[in-house]
Amino acid sequence: MPGPPGAGAGPAGGAPPRPPPTLLEFHSPHGVALLLFEVSALRRFLLRTYAMVPGGREDVTGVVERGLSALFGGV
């Protein structure tokens, strides 16, 4: 049975489905930042941060706020 008008002949390909991205939501007095990450990229990032700062030794007072402000340029 022929395909719809305009359909090409020959093999069709596809790609395996990708896992959905992970959404991180950051809130500050200046607004909200929504960041999408591929799961594997987020996992690699977290493993590197855990290697640099042992669990329970975090001191993030103001660090996240300053980082987000720098990232978004005061938007």
Secondary structure per residue as TSV (DSSP state, phi and psi in degrees):
chain	resnum	aa	ss	phi	psi
A	1	M	-	360.0	128.0
A	2	P	-	-70.1	155.3
A	3	G	-	-78.3	-177.3
A	4	P	S	-66.1	157.5
A	5	P	T	-54.6	136.8
A	6	G	T	88.0	-7.9
A	7	A	-	-75.1	140.4
A	8	G	-	-82.4	164.5
A	9	A	-	-100.1	150.5
A	10	G	S	119.3	179.7
A	11	P	-	-69.9	150.2
A	12	A	-	-112.9	146.4
A	13	G	-	-122.4	169.8
A	14	G	-	-156.1	173.1
A	15	A	-	-120.4	150.4
A	16	P	-	-63.4	148.4
A	17	P	-	-63.1	143.0
A	18	R	-	-96.0	149.1
A	19	P	-	-66.1	148.8
A	20	P	-	-64.9	150.8
A	21	P	-	-70.5	160.9
A	22	T	E	-93.9	133.5
A	23	L	E	-103.7	123.9
A	24	L	E	-108.5	136.2
A	25	E	E	-122.7	119.6
A	26	F	E	-111.0	130.3
A	27	H	E	-112.1	140.4
A	28	S	E	-145.5	171.5
A	29	P	T	-62.0	-17.2
A	30	H	T	-93.6	-8.7
A	31	G	E	144.8	-160.4
A	32	V	E	-125.4	138.6
A	33	A	E	-116.1	127.2
A	34	L	E	-111.1	123.4
A	35	L	E	-122.5	132.4
A	36	L	E	-104.3	133.7
A	37	F	E	-129.6	142.9
A	38	E	-	-69.1	141.6
A	39	V	H	-56.0	-44.2
A	40	S	H	-65.7	-37.9
A	41	A	H	-67.6	-41.0
A	42	L	H	-65.3	-40.7
A	43	R	H	-61.7	-44.5
A	44	R	H	-62.1	-43.6
A	45	F	H	-60.5	-46.6
A	46	L	H	-64.8	-39.7
A	47	L	H	-63.0	-38.5
A	48	R	H	-66.4	-40.1
A	49	T	H	-68.9	-37.8
A	50	Y	H	-64.0	-33.8
A	51	A	H	-68.9	-30.7
A	52	M	H	-84.6	-35.8
A	53	V	S	-129.4	108.1
A	54	P	-	-60.4	147.6
A	55	G	T	-54.8	137.3
A	56	G	T	86.2	-7.2
A	57	R	-	-108.2	11.8
A	58	E	-	-72.1	138.6
A	59	D	-	-130.9	90.9
A	60	V	-	-105.8	18.1
A	61	T	T	-57.8	108.0
A	62	G	T	81.8	-16.3
A	63	V	H	-65.2	-45.6
A	64	V	H	-64.6	-44.4
A	65	E	H	-60.5	-45.9
A	66	R	H	-65.2	-39.8
A	67	G	H	-63.8	-45.2
A	68	L	H	-66.1	-39.5
A	69	S	H	-62.9	-41.4
A	70	A	H	-67.5	-39.9
A	71	L	H	-63.8	-40.9
A	72	F	H	-100.3	3.2
A	73	G	T	58.4	36.2
A	74	G	T	72.9	17.4
A	75	V	-	-68.5	360.0
